[in-house]
Amino acid sequence: MATTIAYLGPPGSFTEQAALLYDGDSELSSFPSISAVAAAVATGMTDKGVVPIENSLEGSVTDTLDLLIHEPGLLIQHELVLPIEHHLLVKPGTRVQDIEVLYAHPQSLAQCREFRERCFPQVPVVAALSNSASVQQMMSHQGQAAAIGTQRASVLYEAEILARSIQDRSSNATRFIVLALTDHKPTECDKTSLCFSFSEDHPGLLYKVLKEFAECSINLTKVESRPSKEGLGEYIFLIDIEGHREDKTVTEVFEKVKSMTGMFKIFGSYPRCPL
């Protein structure tokens, strides 16, 4: 029986491309939001889910970080990186000067900021839930519209590509994660993601935690923070490290960190994707 995978859709999104890259033989199911993908996995509606977590131009996808922090039971089982190339899509025959509205996912719009400011500074923007949803909305628009979308979306929805590769940087790439109810077994080339917070605040708390990793030569590949949503000035720290949570050294450091923090949560261990 084929593995079932939820992804941020509709069909034609970069997340669908990532899901196909991860497992081309799986049975894919499209969902309208990152939280809906998470719910599909958490409730057993699908075996796994694919969502974006980080872009090289715009940084972390906060919706994904928040669900990892607050959604119980979900773990990262895999990661993959997809080169991102945005195109300007229109209905066949639409002229540049006739475009009256631009549909785009907020992250995609931010990744194409320079193009938009140069070419369409006065055109109003309508936010879409995904890159492929923006193309669907554009195609159903009664007047002349454009959308930031993918090559695959142009084929699926019979749209015309008016401008190619409109992202601000050619190095644009997005990191995706595969969500499941279990993480991955050790492979000797792993990464572990986790978060923690402190029950009280005083100088040196974060330094002491990070010092534990440094003293055991555990490399941190990412460090950032998110509001705790409990009060102004209260933060949750998120880090990625090299190593698996079952590694002896990692386990020992985690035990020390747990005793130093008020909240400690492991998001999962999984094979490192070469960048």
N, C-alpha and C positions, 0 to 999 in steps of 0.2 A: 504494500500500500504506500502510495506516494506521501512524502512529508508535506504538510499543509503550512503555508507561510502567509502571514498577514503583512501588508505593506501600506505605506502612505500613498494613496492613489489620488485620482483614478489612473487607469492604464496610461502609460506614456510618461510617468514621473521618473526622476532620477532614482528614487527609492525602488521602483519596480526594476530598473536596470541593475541596481545593486542586488536585489533579491534573485534575479536571474543569474547574475554572476556568481552568487553564493551557491545556488542549487538550481540549475536549469531544468532539472527533472521534477521539481516540486510542483504542487498545486497551489497557485497563488490566489489570494483573496484581497481585494482592494478595500481599504477603509479610509474614511474622510479626514482623520486626524491622528496625531501621534498618540493621544490618550486612548483613542479607539483601538489602535493596534495593540497597545499595552493590555487593554481589557480583553481583547480576543485571546491573547496568550494566557493571561491570568485565569480566565474562566474555562480554558481548554477548548475554546472554539477553534483555535488553530494550534499547531505544534510549536511554531516559532513566529517571530515578528521581526521585521527589518525597519529601522528608523535611522534618520540622520542624527549625528551627535556633535559634529564639529566641521567647520569650513575653514579653509586656509586663509580666506580673506576676511570673513566676518566673525570668526571665532565659534564659540559653543552655541549649540541649539538649546536654549534654556528650557523649552518644553520637555525635551528628553532628559536633561539633568534633573528637573523637578520630579519627573515620574520615577526615576531611579532612586531618588532620595525618599520619596513619600509612598511609593507603591510597594507593598510587601509581596514577597514571593518571586519577583522577577529577577533574573540574573543575565549578565552578558555572557553569551556562549562563543561569540566569534566577533571579529571586526574585519572590515575591508575598506579600502580606499578607492574612490572612483574619480577619475578626471572629470571636471565639470565644464561643459561648453554650452553657453546660452545662445539662443537665436531669437530674432524678432520675427514672430509669426503673424500673418494676417489672412483674411479671406482672399482667395484667388482674385487678382485684379485690383486689389486695393492699392491706392497711391499714397506715398508718404505724406503729401500735403493734406490728404483727406482724413487722416487719423485723428479722432476726437477723444479717445479714451485709451488708456493702457492698462491691461490686466496683468498682475504679477504677484507672485508670492513675495512677502516682505524680505526674506533672505536673498532671493534671486534679484530683486530690485536693488538691494544694497550691493550685491556683487557686480551690478551693471550700472553703478551710480554715474560714472564718468560719461558713458554713452548716453544715458538718459538726459543728463544735464546739458550735454552738447546738442543733442538732436531733438529732444522733446521736452524742453524746460517748462513749457506752458500747458502741456497735455496732462489732464488730471489722471491720477492713478487709482485703480480699484484693487484692493487686496484680495488675493485668492488663497485657498487653503493649501494648494500645491502647484507645482509647475504645470502639470497636466490639467488641473482644474481651471487654471487661468486660460488655457487654450479652449477648453469647453465653453467657458463664459464668453470669450471673444467671439467664437463661432456663432453663438446664439444671440449676440448683441444685434439690436435692430439697425444701428447705424454703422459707421466705419470705425473699426477698432483694431488694436494690435495686442499681442500678448508676448511675454517672455516665456519661452518654452523650449522643449527638447526636439532633437531631430526625429525621434520616435513618435512624439506627439504630432508632429507635422504630417507624418504618414498615416497615423491612426485616425486623425480628425480631418484629413484632407485639407490642411492649411498650407499656405505658401510661405516659404522662408524669404523675408524681405531683406534681412541683414544677418550675417553669420558671425559667430564668435564675438559677441558684444560684451563679454565679461571684461572687467577692468584689468585682469592679469591672465596671461596664458597659462600660468602655473596653478590656476584655480583647481582645487580638489576638495572633495567632501569625504569625511570618514563616517562610515555607517556601522551600526552594531546590530548583532542578531540577538534578540531577546528570547529566553526560554525559561523553563522552570528549574533547570539545572545549568551549571556552567560547564567548562571543558576540563577534561583530565589533563594532567601535566604532559607537556611535549618537549621540555628542555629549552623552549624558546617562547616564553609566555609573558603576559602582562596581567596585572591585577588592578582593578579600579575599586576605589573605596571613598567613603566620606566620614567625617567626624565633626563634632562640635564640642564646645566646652560649657559646663554648667555654670561657671562663673568666669569673670574676666580679670586677669591681672598680668603684668608685664612678663614676657618671655614664654608664654604658654605654647604658642605655635613654634617658636624656636626649639623648645625642648622636644616636641614631637618630631620635627624634621631632623633634629640632631640624632635621634635614635636610628633613623634610616641611614644617615650619612656614616655613622660609626660602624655600621654593618655592611658598608659598601653596596647598599641597595639604591640603584639609580631611580630618581623621580623623573618621569617623562612628561608630566603635566601637573601643575598646581593652580587651582583657582578657588574662588569662593562664590557662594550664592546666599542671598538673604534667607534667614531661617523661617520667615513668615510669622514669627512669634513676637517680634518687636523690633523697632528701629535700632540699628547698630548691632544686631545679633546675626551672626553668620555661620554657615556650614561650609567647611573646607573640603574640597574634592581633589584627590590626587590619583595619578596613575603611576604604577611602579613596574620595574622590570622584575619578573619572577612570578611564581605560582603561589597561591595561598597555602598549599600543602608543603612547600619547601621548608625545611627545618629553620633556616635563618629567618625567613619571612614570618613564619608562625611565631617565633620567639619575639620578633619586633612587634607584631600585632598584639600580642599579649601585654607587652609593656605599654603600648599606645592606648589600649583599652582602659588600662588603669589610670591613665592621665586625662581621659576625655569623658564627657558626659554622655555623648552618643557616638557610636561607632558602627558602621555598616559596610559590609563588603558587597560590591556590585557584581563581582564574579572574576574568575580567572579564565584566560582564553589565549589562543595562539596569537603572537604578535604579527601584525601585518607589515611586511617591508614597505617603507615609504619611498 
